Amino acid sequence: MIVLPFQETDTSQPPSTGHPPSQLLHSYTHITTSLLVLPNPTNHRHVRWQIQEHACFCRCVLRFFSRNVTFSPLLIPITSIDRSMKLKKKAKTEPEYGAQSTVVSSQNGKALAERSELCKTNVNGILPPPYNNISNMICTPIWNTHILRYHKGEDNLVTFIVSAVYTTGWVGIGFSKDGRMVGASAVVGWISKKGHPRIKQYYLQGTRPSQVIADAGELDLTKVPPAVALSGASIHMAFQAKFEHPLNKQLILLAIGTSYPTHYRLTKHVDKTVLMFDFSAGSASSVNHHQMKAAHGVLAVMTWGLLLPVGAIIARYMRHKDPLWYYLHAGIQFTGFLLGLAAVVVGQHMYVKISADVSAHRGIGIFAFVLSILQILAFFLRPNKDAKIRKFWNLYHGWFGRIALFFGAFNAMWGIHVASAGVAWKAMFGIQMTVILITVVLLEYYCR
């Protein structure tokens, strides 16, 4: 069901001015739409005055052509637009953390109470059955002007209704295993330029628009068709999905775009967030996994791409600087081990918090870290130079160190890939490893 501000009833008799009513109505629609998408209004009274002025003008013009145009009883009132702008203004006053704006916070009770008013909006009759009955649904504000209504039925069937203040573009909700966009499945809805409702499931295969595939995804949507409707200044998007296990805690992606999709290809989002939603308690918590990922990546790259390789190079090619090489080697390797330990702690914390599904990266990381622990133990168990087992210790220490460096560097590179860290990270680590390899080749050539 689409709510339009007005509809044309008869265009067979054009007015004497020579301008057909459809053209005039298109102008009115353009004026109304332009008012709804005023960029970041800072003076609310001024915006309200503009809306009232344009509304007054449109009423006068449409009254003149009343024989051709009739108003729909569902015409959006000025108070509805005024209220939506107040809600937008309230959302902007909340603390934001870059593009990852988090909404639900126990320390922001006042803002939460203001957004909770959105749940009082009556949407009965706006959506088709079975979405039109929301009496048994749980309603929770989740992000900016977004609210989530849901009902958990039998056989792990869940009904969702996502509502948000809407102007243009698209609104989407995604379900992720590890908090990342890549690999997630999303339901996206919008109202086209011609007023037609559109809703589809997408599989987020990559970060480029061409990798966001329509009519694909891992959500098991039921045979009940999903629906999207516009009511006042809000869009309502409804769908049903069946899950393999009872839906308790789930990582949710929320995103909005301001441009209309072309041939069902989504444009790049202008804002997004990641939330851990507890469907048992009806509450959400912020997930600042981007900061944790960045910290984990920096620590791993510094450990396996700089400190530990440099320490190994010193031990191999600076033996003539005894005992300087030994102290440099031991000091750098201990520092690298501590940074590696910090990388493991951050990675484990991130794994527990968002249940990141990166088993290969996690397994290789644990293996490399165990080898580094064995290297530290070997330092304390080092035999004397004249001991018979010293040559075996040297072989063990040298080759276990090489294996640890190989798997650690490979895992750092693999982590950059699975995290979709971007070209800058890949270029930085690639240059770093290239310099290390060139240095080793040159030293092997000149020191032999």
Buried (B, 14 or more C-beta within 10 A) or exposed (E): BBBBBBEBEEEEEBEEEEEBBEEBBEEBBEBBEEBBEEEEBEEEEEBBEBBEEBBEEBEEBBEEBEEBBEEEEBEBEEEBBBBBBEBBBBBEEBEBEEEBBBBBBEEBEEBBEBBEEBBEBEBEEBBEEBBBEBEEBBBBBBBBBBBBBBBBEEEBBBBBBBBBBBBBBBBBBBBBBBBBBBBBBBBBBBBEEEEEBBBBBBBBBBEEEEEBBBEBBEBEBBEBEBBBBBBBBBBBBBBBBBBEEEBEEBBBBBBBBBBBBEEEEBBEBEBBBBBBBBBEEEBBBBBBBBEBBBBBBBBBBBBBBBBBBBBBBBBBBBEEEEEEBBEBBBEBBBBBBEBBBBBBEBBBEBBEBBBBBBEEBBEBBBBBBEBBEBBEEBEEEEEEEEEEEEEEBEEBBEEBBEEBBEBBBEBBBBBBEBBBBEEEBEEBBEEBBEEBEEBBEEBEEEEE
